[in-house]
Amino acid sequence: MRLVEILIPREKRDAVEAVLEDENIDYTLIEEEGREEPSVIITFPLPTPAVESVLDAIRDTGIDEDSYTVIVDAETVISEQFDDLEQRYAQNTPRISREEMQARAKDLTPRFSTYLVMTIMSVVVATAGLLLDSPAVVVGSMVIAPLIGPALGASVGTVINDHPLFRRGIKLQAIGLGVGAITAAVFAIVVRTTGLVPPMIDLLAISEIEGRIRPDLLSLVIAIGAGVAGAWTLTAGTSAALVGVMIAAALVPPLGVVGIGIAWANPEMALAAGVLVLVNILAINVTSLAVLWYKGYRPENWFGEDEARVATRRRTVALVVAILLLSSFLGAVSYDTYRTGAYEERVNEDVASVLESAEYEGLELVDVRVEYTDPVPFRQPDRVVVTVSHPVGTDPPAIADALQQRESVRAASALHLPTGPLVDSERADVVVRYSEQDH
């Protein structure tokens, strides 16, 4: 519930009182004599879903939209009329008023200096966590990231036709991504040149990095969920802190990978993570925009509503088109993951069937690992490393040639175009490693 206080000109008192009495709203009046224009301060409690409609009705009497208005939480209201009012608005969508949402969206974004420092620190911590392969450190970087405010601010500014709020949200998002990528690159270069990580470190063996350079369409779910949850909690008037962590999860670690790719002169890594960042930020914006429009937020004036409707439609179409274009990369990763997974399954089955023959009795399969030529799509297998064990004191039979001749080792061509396949068929080299059995 909310307690609303609004300053109105004295000549509008009767009209405002009529609105409140029609709604059966309890109110108090205080004559304000200290102003040049005789005014009245009117205070009344409202259920949260009723705030916007009642304020709109009051402003329809001629009260200016920018007139002095205070809306605060009310702990308890003891009034029979208020109970009836609460039941009447109980069927409405539980959401805060347009004015509250606008104020909360502004409050979610800190001062520029604070925003800049917290963005830099969150990216530095995320980059360190990625190189350490530490999920706990990466999660910690998300907690301090201040990215939720600009993302939601741009969407709120669009639906209520608040141009300064929209422009500030877009500007801060662009600055955050740019500064984040530069910070991650500079920090990763310092880490590499000062020897804080081993010079021969295998970045692709780090699970925290690997997942961000081969993102599939499922990665988009994180951003969509963050956008929906962020807008929903904003309109419900609840804390958005945890949702801010979710939004940061979609943006901060991939920014760290972009910087690492730049520092290690790996453009494929930087490009793949950069695409993930762009897809996620666009998805967060379009889904939060859709939720706010679905929840019924519009500008107060009808001509502003038309302008907001056009702007929302245009920006939504532009965002969706951009997401679809960038998501083609995620689709390619999904297809590549399926293709390489099927290849590895065939190779594993074939290796197991070869070892079951009498010729190789005594050998036991320990592991089959497929190594690829590239870290990003479209990958083709470079080597198939088979590890087998043999009894102690025996000479294991040679099995590499038999495996090399198997048709499953050949990776089929893919993405057939009129001019030929985009990915040619290749046969991987088979390497067999032997170890002695423990028993």
C-alpha positions as CSV (number, residue, x, y, z in Angstrom):
1,M,0.0,0.0,0.0
2,R,1.1,3.6,-0.6
3,L,0.6,7.0,1.0
4,V,0.2,9.7,-1.6
5,E,0.7,13.4,-0.9
6,I,0.0,15.9,-3.7
7,L,0.1,19.7,-3.8
8,I,-2.8,21.2,-5.7
9,P,-4.0,24.8,-6.4
10,R,-6.8,25.8,-4.1
11,E,-9.2,26.4,-7.0
12,K,-8.8,22.7,-8.0
13,R,-9.7,21.5,-4.5
14,D,-13.4,20.8,-5.2
15,A,-12.6,18.9,-8.4
16,V,-10.0,16.7,-6.7
17,E,-12.2,16.1,-3.7
18,A,-14.9,14.9,-6.0
19,V,-12.6,12.4,-7.6
20,L,-11.5,11.0,-4.2
21,E,-15.1,10.8,-2.9
22,D,-16.2,9.1,-6.0
23,E,-13.6,6.4,-5.3
24,N,-14.5,6.3,-1.6
25,I,-10.9,7.3,-0.6
26,D,-10.1,8.6,2.8
27,Y,-8.1,11.8,2.7
28,T,-6.8,14.8,4.7
29,L,-6.4,18.4,3.6
30,I,-3.9,21.0,4.8
31,E,-4.2,24.6,3.6
32,E,-0.8,25.8,2.4
33,E,-0.6,29.6,3.1
34,G,3.1,30.2,2.7
35,R,3.1,30.1,-1.1
36,E,2.5,32.8,-3.7
37,E,-0.4,30.8,-5.1
38,P,-2.9,29.6,-2.5
39,S,-2.5,25.8,-2.4
40,V,-3.7,22.7,-0.6
41,I,-1.8,19.6,0.4
42,I,-4.0,16.5,0.1
43,T,-2.9,13.2,1.5
44,F,-4.6,9.8,1.0
45,P,-3.7,6.1,1.2
46,L,-4.1,3.8,-1.7
47,P,-3.6,0.1,-2.6
48,T,-0.5,-0.2,-4.8
49,P,-2.5,-1.2,-8.0
50,A,-4.8,1.9,-7.6
51,V,-2.1,4.6,-7.5
52,E,-1.7,5.1,-11.2
53,S,-5.4,5.2,-12.1
54,V,-6.3,7.5,-9.2
55,L,-3.4,9.9,-10.0
56,D,-4.5,9.9,-13.7
57,A,-8.1,10.8,-12.6
58,I,-6.8,13.6,-10.4
59,R,-4.6,15.0,-13.2
60,D,-7.6,14.9,-15.6
61,T,-9.0,17.7,-13.4
62,G,-6.2,20.0,-14.7
63,I,-3.4,19.2,-12.2
64,D,-0.1,19.4,-14.0
65,E,1.9,16.2,-14.4
66,D,4.9,17.7,-12.8
67,S,3.1,19.0,-9.8
68,Y,4.6,18.2,-6.4
69,T,3.8,14.6,-5.6
70,V,5.2,12.2,-3.0
71,I,4.5,8.5,-3.0
72,V,5.8,6.4,0.0
73,D,5.2,2.9,1.4
74,A,2.6,2.7,4.1
75,E,2.9,0.0,6.7
76,T,-0.7,-0.1,8.0
77,V,-4.0,1.6,7.2
78,I,-6.9,1.2,9.5
79,S,-10.0,2.3,7.6
80,E,-13.2,0.5,6.6
81,Q,-13.2,2.4,3.3
82,F,-9.7,1.4,2.6
83,D,-10.5,-2.3,3.0
84,D,-13.3,-1.9,0.5
85,L,-11.0,-0.1,-1.9
86,E,-8.4,-2.8,-1.5
87,Q,-10.9,-5.5,-2.4
88,R,-12.0,-3.5,-5.5
89,Y,-8.5,-3.2,-6.9
90,A,-7.5,-6.8,-5.9
91,Q,-8.3,-8.0,-9.4
92,N,-5.9,-5.5,-11.0
93,T,-2.5,-6.5,-12.2
94,P,-0.2,-6.1,-9.1
95,R,2.1,-3.4,-10.3
96,I,3.4,-0.1,-9.0
97,S,2.4,3.2,-10.6
98,R,4.1,4.7,-13.7
99,E,5.6,7.5,-11.5
100,E,7.1,5.0,-9.0
101,M,8.5,2.8,-11.7
102,Q,10.1,5.8,-13.4
103,A,11.7,6.9,-10.1
104,R,12.9,3.3,-9.3
105,A,14.4,3.0,-12.7
106,K,16.4,6.2,-12.1
107,D,17.5,5.0,-8.7
108,L,18.8,1.7,-10.0
109,T,21.5,3.6,-11.9
110,P,24.2,5.0,-9.6
111,R,26.2,8.2,-10.2
112,F,28.4,8.0,-13.3
113,S,31.7,7.8,-11.3
114,T,30.3,5.0,-9.2
115,Y,28.9,3.2,-12.2
116,L,32.3,3.4,-14.0
117,V,34.3,2.2,-11.0
118,M,32.0,-0.7,-10.2
119,T,31.9,-1.8,-13.9
120,I,35.7,-1.7,-14.0
121,M,36.1,-3.7,-10.8
122,S,33.5,-6.3,-11.7
123,V,35.2,-6.9,-15.1
124,V,38.6,-7.2,-13.4
125,V,37.3,-9.7,-10.9
126,A,35.5,-11.6,-13.6
127,T,38.7,-11.8,-15.8
128,A,40.7,-13.0,-12.8
129,G,38.1,-15.6,-12.0
130,L,38.0,-16.8,-15.6
131,L,41.8,-17.3,-15.7
132,L,41.7,-19.0,-12.3
133,D,38.8,-21.2,-13.5
134,S,37.0,-20.2,-10.3
135,P,33.2,-20.1,-10.5
136,A,33.0,-18.5,-7.0
137,V,35.1,-15.6,-8.1
138,V,33.2,-15.2,-11.3
139,V,29.9,-15.1,-9.4
140,G,31.4,-12.5,-7.0
141,S,32.1,-10.2,-10.0
142,M,28.4,-10.4,-11.0
143,V,27.3,-9.3,-7.5
144,I,29.1,-5.9,-7.8
145,A,28.2,-5.2,-11.4
146,P,25.9,-2.1,-11.8
147,L,24.4,-3.1,-15.2
148,I,20.7,-3.6,-14.3
149,G,19.9,0.2,-14.0
150,P,20.8,1.3,-17.6
151,A,19.2,-1.8,-19.2
152,L,15.9,-1.3,-17.4
153,G,16.1,2.5,-17.7
154,A,16.2,2.4,-21.5
155,S,13.1,0.2,-21.6
156,V,11.2,2.3,-19.1
157,G,12.2,5.5,-21.0
158,T,10.8,3.9,-24.2
159,V,7.4,2.8,-22.9
160,I,6.6,6.0,-20.9
161,N,8.2,8.3,-23.6
162,D,10.9,9.7,-21.2
163,H,13.6,10.6,-23.7
164,P,16.3,11.6,-21.2
165,L,15.9,8.3,-19.3
166,F,16.0,6.3,-22.6
167,R,19.1,8.2,-23.8
168,R,20.9,7.8,-20.5
169,G,20.2,4.1,-20.4
170,I,21.5,3.6,-23.9
171,K,24.6,5.7,-23.3
172,L,25.5,4.0,-20.0
173,Q,25.0,0.5,-21.6
174,A,27.4,1.4,-24.4
175,I,29.9,2.9,-22.1
176,G,29.7,-0.1,-19.8
177,L,30.3,-2.6,-22.6
178,G,33.1,-0.5,-24.1
179,V,34.9,0.2,-20.9
180,G,34.4,-3.4,-19.7
181,A,36.0,-4.9,-22.8
182,I,39.0,-2.4,-22.7
183,T,39.4,-3.0,-19.0
184,A,39.4,-6.8,-19.4
185,A,41.9,-6.6,-22.2
186,V,44.3,-4.3,-20.3
187,F,44.1,-6.5,-17.2
188,A,44.6,-9.7,-19.1
189,I,47.6,-8.2,-20.9
190,V,49.1,-7.2,-17.6
191,V,48.5,-10.6,-16.2
192,R,50.1,-12.3,-19.2
193,T,53.2,-10.1,-19.4
194,T,53.9,-10.2,-15.7
195,G,53.8,-13.9,-15.6
196,L,50.9,-14.2,-13.2
197,V,49.6,-17.1,-15.2
198,P,51.8,-19.9,-16.8
199,P,53.1,-18.9,-20.2
200,M,51.8,-22.1,-21.8
201,I,48.4,-21.9,-20.3
202,D,45.7,-23.7,-22.4
203,L,42.8,-21.3,-22.4
204,L,40.5,-23.8,-24.1
205,A,41.0,-26.2,-21.2
206,I,39.5,-23.7,-18.8
207,S,35.9,-24.6,-18.4
208,E,34.8,-21.1,-17.4
209,I,36.2,-19.7,-20.7
210,E,35.2,-22.6,-22.9
211,G,31.5,-22.1,-22.2
212,R,31.7,-18.5,-23.3
213,I,33.4,-19.1,-26.7
214,R,31.0,-21.8,-27.8
215,P,27.7,-20.4,-26.7
216,D,24.6,-22.1,-28.2
217,L,21.0,-21.0,-28.4
218,L,20.5,-22.1,-24.8
219,S,22.8,-19.3,-23.7
220,L,20.1,-16.9,-24.9
221,V,17.7,-18.2,-22.2
222,I,19.9,-16.6,-19.5
223,A,19.5,-13.1,-21.1
224,I,15.8,-13.6,-21.8
225,G,15.1,-14.7,-18.3
226,A,17.2,-11.8,-16.9
227,G,15.2,-9.3,-19.0
228,V,11.8,-10.7,-18.0
229,A,12.7,-11.0,-14.3
230,G,14.3,-7.5,-14.2
231,A,11.2,-5.8,-15.7
232,W,8.8,-7.9,-13.6
233,T,10.5,-7.2,-10.3
234,L,10.7,-3.5,-11.2
235,T,7.0,-3.3,-11.8
236,A,6.2,-5.3,-8.7
237,G,8.1,-2.9,-6.5
238,T,10.3,-5.6,-5.1
239,S,14.1,-5.7,-4.8
240,A,16.0,-6.1,-8.0
241,A,19.3,-6.9,-6.5
242,L,19.3,-10.7,-7.3
243,V,18.0,-10.0,-10.8
244,G,20.9,-7.6,-11.2
245,V,23.2,-10.6,-10.6
246,M,21.4,-12.5,-13.3
247,I,21.8,-9.7,-15.8
248,A,25.5,-9.4,-14.9
249,A,25.8,-13.2,-15.4
250,A,24.8,-12.7,-19.1
251,L,27.3,-9.8,-19.7
252,V,30.3,-9.6,-17.3
253,P,32.0,-13.0,-17.8
254,P,31.7,-12.8,-21.6
255,L,33.3,-9.3,-21.5
256,G,36.2,-10.9,-19.5
257,V,36.6,-13.5,-22.3
258,V,36.7,-10.8,-24.9
259,G,39.6,-9.2,-23.1
260,I,41.4,-12.5,-22.7
261,G,41.0,-13.2,-26.4
262,I,42.5,-9.8,-27.2
263,A,45.4,-10.3,-24.7
264,W,46.3,-13.7,-26.1
265,A,45.9,-12.5,-29.7
266,N,43.0,-14.9,-30.3
267,P,40.5,-13.0,-32.5
268,E,38.2,-16.1,-32.8
269,M,37.8,-16.2,-29.0
270,A,37.2,-12.4,-28.7
271,L,34.7,-12.4,-31.6
272,A,32.7,-15.4,-30.2
273,A,32.5,-13.9,-26.7
274,G,31.7,-10.5,-28.2
275,V,28.8,-11.8,-30.2
276,L,27.5,-13.5,-27.0
277,V,27.7,-10.1,-25.2
278,L,25.8,-8.3,-27.9
279,V,23.1,-10.9,-28.2
280,N,22.6,-10.9,-24.5
281,I,22.4,-7.2,-24.1
282,L,19.9,-6.9,-27.0
283,A,17.8,-9.8,-25.6
284,I,17.7,-8.2,-22.1
285,N,16.5,-4.9,-23.6
286,V,13.8,-6.4,-25.9
287,T,12.4,-8.7,-23.3
288,S,12.2,-6.0,-20.6
289,L,10.6,-3.7,-23.1
290,A,8.0,-6.4,-24.0
291,V,7.2,-7.0,-20.3
292,L,6.7,-3.3,-19.5
293,W,4.3,-2.9,-22.5
294,Y,2.5,-6.1,-21.5
295,K,2.0,-4.8,-18.0
296,G,0.2,-1.8,-19.4
297,Y,2.7,1.1,-18.9
298,R,2.1,4.0,-21.1
299,P,2.8,7.8,-21.1
300,E,0.2,9.9,-19.3
301,N,-0.9,12.0,-22.4
302,W,-2.6,10.3,-25.3
303,F,-0.3,12.0,-27.9
304,G,2.7,10.8,-25.9
305,E,1.2,7.3,-25.9
306,D,1.0,7.3,-29.7
307,E,4.6,8.5,-29.9
308,A,5.7,5.8,-27.3
309,R,3.8,3.1,-29.2
310,V,5.6,4.0,-32.5
311,A,9.0,4.2,-30.7
312,T,8.4,0.9,-28.9
313,R,7.4,-0.8,-32.1
314,R,10.4,0.5,-34.0
315,R,13.0,-0.2,-31.3
316,T,11.5,-3.7,-30.7
317,V,11.7,-4.5,-34.4
318,A,15.3,-3.2,-34.6
319,L,16.3,-5.2,-31.5
320,V,14.6,-8.4,-32.7
321,V,16.3,-8.1,-36.2
322,A,19.7,-7.6,-34.6
323,I,19.1,-10.5,-32.2
324,L,18.2,-12.8,-35.1
325,L,21.2,-11.8,-37.1
326,L,23.6,-12.3,-34.2
327,S,21.8,-15.5,-33.0
328,S,22.8,-17.1,-36.3
329,F,26.2,-17.5,-34.7
330,L,24.5,-19.2,-31.6
331,G,22.6,-21.4,-34.0
332,A,25.8,-22.3,-35.8
333,V,27.3,-23.3,-32.4
334,S,24.3,-25.4,-31.5
335,Y,24.5,-27.2,-34.9
336,D,28.3,-27.6,-34.5
337,T,27.8,-29.0,-31.0
338,Y,25.3,-31.5,-32.3
339,R,27.5,-32.5,-35.2
340,T,30.7,-33.0,-33.1
341,G,28.7,-34.8,-30.4
342,A,27.4,-37.3,-33.0
343,Y,30.9,-37.7,-34.3
344,E,32.4,-38.4,-30.9
345,E,29.6,-40.9,-30.1
346,R,30.3,-42.8,-33.4
347,V,34.0,-42.9,-32.7
348,N,33.5,-44.1,-29.1
349,E,31.2,-46.9,-30.3
350,D,33.6,-47.9,-33.0
351,V,36.7,-48.0,-30.8
352,A,34.8,-50.1,-28.3
353,S,33.7,-52.6,-31.0
354,V,37.3,-52.9,-32.2
355,L,38.6,-53.7,-28.8
356,E,36.0,-56.4,-28.3
357,S,37.6,-58.5,-31.1
358,A,39.7,-61.5,-30.0
359,E,42.8,-60.0,-31.6
360,Y,42.9,-57.3,-28.9
361,E,41.9,-59.5,-25.9
362,G,43.4,-58.1,-22.7
363,L,43.2,-54.5,-23.8
364,E,40.8,-52.3,-21.9
365,L,39.5,-48.9,-23.1
366,V,40.4,-46.1,-20.7
367,D,39.5,-42.9,-22.6
368,V,38.7,-41.5,-26.0
369,R,39.3,-37.8,-26.6
370,V,38.8,-35.9,-29.8
371,E,40.9,-32.8,-30.4
372,Y,39.7,-30.1,-32.9
373,T,41.4,-27.7,-35.2
374,D,39.5,-24.6,-34.2
375,P,37.9,-23.4,-30.9
376,V,34.9,-21.9,-32.7
377,P,32.5,-23.3,-35.4
378,F,32.8,-25.0,-37.7
379,R,35.2,-27.4,-36.1
380,Q,36.7,-30.5,-37.7
381,P,38.5,-33.2,-35.7
382,D,42.3,-33.0,-35.8
383,R,43.2,-36.0,-33.6
384,V,41.5,-38.9,-31.9
385,V,43.5,-39.8,-28.8
386,V,42.7,-43.3,-27.6
387,T,44.0,-44.5,-24.2
388,V,44.0,-48.2,-23.5
389,S,45.4,-50.3,-20.8
390,H,47.1,-53.7,-21.0
391,P,48.2,-56.4,-18.5
392,V,51.4,-55.8,-16.6
393,G,54.5,-57.4,-18.3
394,T,52.9,-57.9,-21.7
395,D,53.5,-56.2,-25.0
396,P,50.2,-54.6,-26.2
397,P,49.2,-55.3,-29.8
398,A,49.3,-52.4,-32.2
399,I,45.8,-51.0,-32.7
400,A,46.4,-47.6,-34.2
401,D,46.3,-48.7,-37.8
402,A,43.1,-50.7,-37.3
403,L,41.4,-47.6,-35.8
404,Q,42.8,-45.3,-38.4
405,Q,41.1,-47.3,-41.2
406,R,37.7,-47.2,-39.5
407,E,35.2,-45.0,-41.4
408,S,33.9,-43.4,-38.2
409,V,37.2,-41.6,-37.9
410,R,36.3,-39.6,-41.0
411,A,34.2,-36.5,-40.2
412,A,31.5,-35.9,-42.8
413,S,31.2,-32.7,-44.8
414,A,28.6,-30.2,-43.6
415,L,26.6,-27.2,-44.7
416,H,26.2,-28.1,-48.3
417,L,25.8,-25.1,-50.7
418,P,25.2,-25.1,-54.5
419,T,29.0,-24.4,-54.8
420,G,29.9,-27.3,-52.5
421,P,30.2,-28.0,-48.8
422,L,31.2,-25.2,-46.6
423,V,33.0,-27.7,-44.3
424,D,34.9,-30.4,-46.1
425,S,35.2,-34.0,-45.0
426,E,38.3,-34.8,-43.1
427,R,39.9,-37.9,-41.5
428,A,41.4,-37.3,-38.1
429,D,44.7,-38.8,-37.1
430,V,44.4,-41.6,-34.5
431,V,46.9,-41.6,-31.6
432,V,46.9,-44.6,-29.2
433,R,48.4,-44.3,-25.8
434,Y,49.1,-47.3,-23.6
435,S,49.1,-47.7,-19.8
436,E,49.6,-50.8,-17.6
437,Q,46.5,-52.1,-15.8
438,D,46.5,-51.8,-12.0
439,H,45.2,-55.4,-11.5
